[in-house]
């Protein structure tokens, strides 16, 4: 008997061990391996078993040999798992073993899932309820996408214990990891009529998942997980990873090129500017989203190119009595030391605090600085 095992995993510590047991193992028909129709039927029967979330089933396969068996079964199984992204990332582990007798193989499949069939049904019901509340019939896809993104970021929290991985965990229990965020985004976009895919890769060396969405014929990278950083803060919605190009996302995300992943090359700031000009009825929405995303910091007036420019901007802000300065700094690699130098000679303040975050709308490691000043008492 030969056994082949495959573990599907995405995000940190995603993989569990197989524990499912069944007392009744469904058995499917006999197939002739040389027939393409039989191959299609094999794939369909495997797909039907996955749709039912069967933990175990058996196939009798005739007309093959041990050398080609693994490839034939693997191809059919992978095609069934990959028929849509939700199924792909809901299957947890699978393995199959085969016993050969002559030219007939008895193949036993065992699988585990992140969700039961009932839980997936609950996800679909809950998504439909949410969309009814947040999406209206007069919304275009840009407005639908923002409503969905904002709901996910505002209602789901990242599971720092790395236990919850499914869409069900996120929607019903309020916590999940990146895989769950991507699955929720997938299901919500799909039900809203927006083409969507799940992307598998890594970020800063850690396995990660996010989405591609197609809006008005253009694909964009969307990472709701990274727009909802830890710790979870009620009411906070970020847009740092909202509709990025491939080049912008590759600054801190990596993934293997694949025909399954369409190219995202359209700059969303240009899209919003064009829409604001051609769709005056929704211009207020586009302009507000432009600002929320942070595109204003692309302007020269909101940018410091080097230490000298940063020092000048800080001096001007202090001369005007500003309590806070938000500025894009192009020397991201030296931001900490440069900020100390820029503030060292300032006499009107006794302390300051700052936050520095990646400015994701460029590909050059820019930082968005938020500096808060505490002035000396007069």
Phi, psi and omega per residue, in radians:
X1 nan 2.331 3.090
X2 -1.860 2.483 3.134
X3 -2.229 2.315 3.057
X4 -2.123 2.354 -3.070
X5 -2.133 2.420 3.072
X6 -2.343 2.270 3.068
X7 -1.989 2.208 3.101
X8 -1.718 2.185 3.124
X9 -2.540 2.607 3.119
X10 -2.640 2.358 -3.049
X11 1.398 2.902 -3.072
X12 -1.106 2.456 3.056
X13 0.779 0.739 -3.097
X14 -1.298 -0.569 -2.959
X15 -1.337 2.330 2.984
X16 -1.952 -3.120 3.128
X17 -1.795 2.749 -3.126
X18 -1.301 2.171 3.124
X19 -2.270 -0.071 -3.060
X20 -1.198 2.501 3.108
X21 -2.326 2.406 3.082
X22 -2.283 2.512 3.117
X23 -1.680 -0.255 3.095
X24 -2.188 2.097 -3.112
X25 -1.897 1.913 3.118
X26 -1.036 2.503 3.140
X27 -2.165 2.327 -3.101
X28 -1.785 3.013 -2.983
X29 -1.168 2.970 3.082
X30 -1.464 2.427 -3.114
X31 -2.148 2.625 3.000
X32 -1.675 2.053 -2.995
X33 -1.118 -0.451 -3.089
X34 -1.345 -0.176 -3.078
X35 -1.634 2.179 3.093
X36 -1.152 -0.570 3.089
X37 -1.105 -0.721 3.102
X38 -1.113 -0.676 3.084
X39 -1.056 -0.759 3.116
X40 -1.104 -0.703 3.141
X41 -1.177 -0.661 3.080
X42 -1.046 -0.831 3.115
X43 -1.051 -0.720 -3.123
X44 -1.139 -0.719 3.137
X45 -1.169 -0.670 3.055
X46 -1.111 -0.743 3.122
X47 -1.061 -0.737 3.110
X48 -1.078 -0.685 3.117
X49 -1.135 -0.699 3.105
X50 -1.151 -0.726 3.133
X51 -1.040 -0.560 3.122
X52 -1.524 -0.030 -3.108
X53 1.002 0.684 3.113
X54 -1.161 2.300 3.118
X55 -1.373 -0.331 -3.138
X56 -2.726 2.499 3.022
X57 -2.767 2.917 -3.010
X58 -2.294 2.482 3.091
X59 -2.252 2.342 3.011
X60 -1.781 2.158 -2.944
X61 -2.173 2.067 -3.039
X62 -1.976 2.535 3.057
X63 1.666 0.322 -3.116
X64 -2.061 -3.032 3.038
X65 -2.478 2.852 -3.037
X66 -1.051 -0.581 -3.080
X67 -1.152 -0.696 -3.082
X68 -1.674 -0.148 -3.025
X69 -1.033 -0.850 -3.082
X70 -1.016 -0.773 -3.129
X71 -1.124 -0.780 -3.108
X72 -1.103 -0.808 -3.137
X73 -1.210 -0.754 -3.136
X74 -1.061 -0.723 3.139
X75 -1.081 -0.771 -3.141
X76 -1.169 -0.732 -3.128
X77 -1.165 -0.783 3.135
X78 -1.112 -0.690 3.114
X79 -1.103 -0.680 3.127
X80 -1.188 -0.751 3.138
X81 -1.146 -0.644 -3.051
X82 -1.582 0.204 -3.090
X83 -1.107 -0.526 2.923
X84 -2.632 2.762 -3.021
X85 -1.152 -0.555 -3.125
X86 -1.119 -0.755 3.099
X87 -1.117 -0.780 -3.105
X88 -0.925 -0.808 -3.041
X89 -1.688 0.189 2.987
X90 -1.789 -0.447 3.002
X91 -1.218 2.230 -3.071
X92 -1.615 -0.978 3.074
X93 -2.510 2.738 2.957
X94 -2.596 2.682 2.965
X95 -2.601 2.718 3.043
X96 -2.438 2.552 3.108
X97 -2.222 2.607 -3.073
X98 -2.290 2.426 3.025
X99 -2.032 2.123 -3.090
X100 -1.664 2.412 3.001
X101 -2.447 1.820 -3.016
X102 1.170 -2.222 3.102
X103 -1.793 0.353 -3.140
X104 -2.015 2.305 3.127
X105 -2.019 2.318 2.977
X106 -1.755 2.028 -3.021
X107 -1.927 2.138 3.098
X108 -1.845 2.206 3.125
X109 -1.861 2.445 2.996
X110 -2.304 2.366 -3.097
X111 -2.423 2.693 2.915
X112 -2.200 2.758 -3.050
X113 -2.334 2.685 3.057
X114 -1.366 -0.371 3.116
X115 -2.363 2.572 2.957
X116 -1.381 2.931 3.098
X117 -1.061 -0.705 3.130
X118 -1.132 -0.669 3.133
X119 -1.179 -0.689 3.067
X120 -1.091 -0.697 3.069
X121 -1.072 -0.678 3.107
X122 -1.151 -0.666 3.080
X123 -1.042 -0.820 -3.125
X124 -1.088 -0.711 3.111
X125 -1.142 -0.776 -3.110
X126 -1.149 -0.707 3.107
X127 -1.077 -0.754 3.120
X128 -1.056 -0.697 3.109
X129 -1.129 -0.774 -3.124
X130 -1.105 -0.805 -3.127
X131 -1.084 -0.591 3.100
X132 -1.107 -0.532 -3.130
X133 -1.458 -0.572 -2.963
X134 -1.920 -0.234 -3.114
X135 -2.036 2.315 3.108
X136 -1.971 2.830 -3.045
X137 -1.176 -0.372 -3.113
X138 -1.587 0.037 3.138
X139 -1.355 2.481 2.948
X140 -1.568 3.113 -3.045
X141 -1.164 -0.542 3.081
X142 -1.094 -0.735 -3.132
X143 -1.254 -0.671 3.096
X144 -1.100 -0.792 -3.122
X145 -1.037 -0.801 -3.141
X146 -1.093 -0.737 3.132
X147 -1.066 -0.729 3.135
X148 -1.189 -0.837 3.104
X149 -0.975 -0.842 -3.086
X150 -1.133 -0.644 3.128
X151 -1.149 -0.814 -3.110
X152 -1.069 -0.871 -3.117
X153 -1.121 -0.598 -3.098
X154 -1.425 -0.335 -3.030
X155 -2.064 -0.260 -3.123
X156 -1.912 2.469 3.082
X157 -2.046 2.592 3.131
X158 -1.287 2.324 3.129
X159 -1.443 1.720 -3.088
X160 -1.219 -0.261 3.073
X161 -1.454 -0.142 3.083
X162 1.023 0.704 3.136
X163 -1.803 -0.770 -3.059
X164 -1.535 2.197 -3.065
X165 -2.172 -0.148 -2.971
X166 -1.797 2.903 3.014
X167 -1.126 -0.642 3.112
X168 -1.051 -0.776 3.110
X169 -0.981 -0.801 -3.097
X170 -1.194 -0.799 -3.052
X171 -1.318 -0.608 -3.065
X172 -1.659 -0.666 -3.095
X173 -1.859 -0.155 3.009
X174 1.525 -0.040 -3.131
X175 -2.394 2.502 3.049
X176 -2.880 3.019 3.068
X177 -1.729 -2.981 -3.017
X178 -1.004 -0.612 3.130
X179 -1.058 -0.752 3.115
X180 -1.162 -0.722 3.072
X181 -0.999 -0.815 -3.103
X182 -1.130 -0.668 3.116
X183 -1.180 -0.728 3.100
X184 -1.105 -0.799 3.103
X185 -1.025 -0.761 -3.141
X186 -1.030 -0.877 -3.071
X187 -1.184 -0.675 -3.131
X188 -1.205 -0.774 3.107
X189 -1.115 -0.745 -3.117
X190 -1.061 -0.824 3.136
X191 -1.172 -0.464 3.116
X192 -1.448 -0.044 3.099
X193 1.510 0.297 -3.134
X194 -1.795 2.129 3.095
X195 -1.007 2.374 -3.019
X196 -2.636 2.610 3.059
X197 -2.387 2.795 3.006
X198 -1.818 2.313 3.138
X199 -1.893 2.363 3.115
X200 -1.956 2.233 3.131
X201 -2.871 -2.400 3.100
X202 -2.620 2.791 3.053
X203 -2.418 2.129 -3.113
X204 0.931 0.685 3.053
X205 1.467 0.031 -3.105
X206 -1.953 2.322 3.098
X207 -0.924 2.445 -2.992
X208 -2.651 2.747 3.075
X209 -2.402 2.542 3.105
X210 -2.678 -2.818 -3.018
X211 -2.292 2.749 2.855
X212 -1.972 2.343 3.099
X213 -2.187 2.573 -3.137
X214 -1.946 1.977 -3.104
X215 -2.099 2.130 -3.135
X216 0.911 0.711 3.062
X217 1.455 0.025 -3.121
X218 -2.103 2.419 3.134
X219 -1.591 2.482 3.117
X220 -2.375 2.612 3.039
X221 -1.483 2.333 -3.091
X222 -2.386 2.127 -3.128
X223 -2.169 1.627 -3.127
X224 -1.207 -0.520 3.116
X225 -1.067 -0.836 -3.092
X226 -1.342 -0.199 2.978
X227 -1.528 0.052 -3.139
X228 -2.326 1.120 -3.012
X229 -1.208 2.823 3.067
X230 -1.484 2.429 0.001
X231 -1.364 2.675 3.132
X232 -1.208 2.253 3.141
X233 -2.086 2.132 -3.111
X234 -1.008 2.289 3.079
X235 1.484 -0.138 -3.121
X236 -1.475 2.181 3.064
X237 -2.275 2.046 3.124
X238 -1.807 2.807 -3.140
X239 -2.269 0.451 -3.097
X240 -1.135 -0.493 -3.104
X241 -2.121 0.706 -3.100
X242 -1.826 1.978 3.049
X243 0.990 1.013 3.080
X244 -1.573 2.798 2.953
X245 -1.433 2.925 3.053
X246 -0.999 -0.777 -3.096
X247 -1.103 -0.706 3.126
X248 -1.157 -0.729 -3.099
X249 -1.264 -0.507 -3.103
X250 -1.191 -0.145 3.067
X251 -1.052 -0.649 -3.139
X252 -2.402 0.202 3.041
X253 -2.210 2.580 3.037
X254 -2.303 2.588 3.069
X255 -2.778 2.736 3.127
X256 -1.442 2.345 3.084
X257 -1.052 2.408 -3.094
X258 -2.674 2.589 3.069
X259 -1.105 -0.354 3.129
X260 -1.297 -0.285 -3.099
X261 -1.913 1.808 3.101
X262 -1.097 2.694 3.130
X263 -1.266 2.336 3.049
X264 -1.931 1.784 -3.049
X265 -2.185 -0.106 -3.092
X266 -1.420 2.253 3.095
X267 -1.371 2.087 -3.011
X268 -1.227 -0.438 3.082
X269 -1.113 -0.690 3.090
X270 -1.162 -0.667 3.098
X271 -1.068 -0.817 -3.119
X272 -1.142 -0.712 3.112
X273 -1.086 -0.746 3.133
X274 -1.140 -0.722 3.139
X275 -1.155 -0.694 3.127
X276 -1.071 -0.544 -3.132
X277 -1.437 -0.571 -3.042
X278 -1.750 -0.226 -3.134
X279 -2.228 1.240 -3.046
X280 -1.042 -0.457 -3.140
X281 -1.088 -0.555 -3.125
X282 -1.971 0.289 -3.078
X283 -1.054 -0.650 3.137
X284 -1.067 -0.753 3.109
X285 -1.053 -0.846 -3.103
X286 -1.104 -0.708 -3.120
X287 -1.191 -0.696 3.106
X288 -1.141 -0.700 3.124
X289 -1.170 -0.672 3.086
X290 -0.978 -0.794 3.137
X291 -1.230 -0.750 -3.125
X292 -1.071 -0.652 3.130
X293 -1.191 -0.505 3.115
X294 1.831 0.281 -3.126
X295 -1.147 -0.366 3.105
X296 -1.026 -0.469 -3.093
X297 -1.392 0.003 2.976
X298 -1.354 -0.333 -3.106
X299 -1.231 2.587 -3.136
X300 -1.036 -0.615 -3.107
X301 -1.125 -0.360 -3.106
X302 -1.976 0.401 -3.049
X303 -2.288 2.407 2.978
X304 -2.023 2.159 -3.021
X305 -1.486 -0.434 -3.084
X306 -2.733 -3.089 -3.089
X307 -1.044 -0.758 -3.132
X308 -1.065 -0.765 3.131
X309 -1.170 -0.672 3.119
X310 -1.112 -0.766 3.106
X311 -1.051 -0.740 3.131
X312 -1.119 -0.722 3.133
X313 -1.157 -0.688 3.109
X314 -1.157 -0.768 3.126
X315 -1.049 -0.735 3.124
X316 -1.131 -0.723 3.138
X317 -1.120 -0.726 3.129
X318 -1.191 -0.667 3.117
X319 -1.097 -0.519 3.133
X320 -1.564 -0.030 3.127
X321 1.299 0.402 -3.141
X322 -1.189 2.432 3.102
X323 -1.476 -0.363 -3.089
X324 -2.602 2.525 3.087
X325 -2.251 2.231 3.060
X326 -2.028 2.174 -3.030
X327 -2.641 2.566 3.038
X328 -1.518 2.292 -3.132
X329 -2.038 2.198 -3.016
X330 -1.423 -0.247 3.138
X331 -1.725 1.128 -3.033
X332 -1.062 -0.552 -3.089
X333 -1.180 -0.433 -3.093
X334 -2.082 0.416 -3.009
X335 -1.057 -0.710 -3.073
X336 -1.153 -0.877 -3.133
X337 -1.192 -0.644 3.141
X338 -1.167 -0.660 3.134
X339 -1.144 -0.711 3.095
X340 -1.066 -0.748 3.123
X341 -1.134 -0.720 -3.098
X342 -1.154 -0.510 -3.082
X343 -1.713 -0.189 -3.049
X344 -1.057 -0.639 -3.055
X345 -1.618 0.037 -3.104
X346 -1.403 2.141 -3.051
X347 -1.733 -0.211 -3.026
X348 -1.505 -0.106 3.138
X349 -2.145 2.636 3.096
X350 -1.808 -0.264 3.077
X351 -2.830 2.917 3.077
X352 -2.667 2.813 3.009
X353 -2.389 2.758 -3.125
X354 -2.692 2.744 2.962
X355 -2.141 2.568 3.118
X356 -2.294 2.183 3.127
X357 -2.336 2.730 3.138
X358 -1.099 2.335 3.021
X359 -1.654 1.796 -2.910
X360 -1.436 -0.020 -3.081
X361 -1.526 0.017 3.022
X362 -2.207 3.067 -3.112
X363 -2.034 0.375 -2.982
X364 -2.089 0.428 3.085
X365 1.090 0.597 3.050
X366 -1.185 2.692 3.093
X367 -2.111 2.517 3.024
X368 -1.758 1.993 -3.095
X369 -1.715 2.318 2.975
X370 -2.083 1.911 -3.046
X371 -1.931 2.207 3.111
X372 -1.912 2.284 -3.057
X373 -1.852 2.442 2.998
X374 -2.020 1.950 -3.006
X375 -1.439 2.650 3.011
X376 -1.162 2.448 3.104
X377 -1.298 2.400 -3.133
X378 -1.514 nan nan
